[in-house]
């Protein structure tokens, strides 16, 4: 029983890490897409 509980705990931890990583990538992409006009404006001001 102890081994089954350990395996279940490991699976839960791995699942949580995978979901958090996926949400982190989604948040990063969303932030870049939302901030894109401001980033493009600042980039144009820096290089012109």
Secondary structure, DSSP 8 states (H G I E B T S, - for coil): -HHHHHHHHHHHHHHHHHHHHHHHHHHHHHHHHHHHHHHHHHHHHHH-
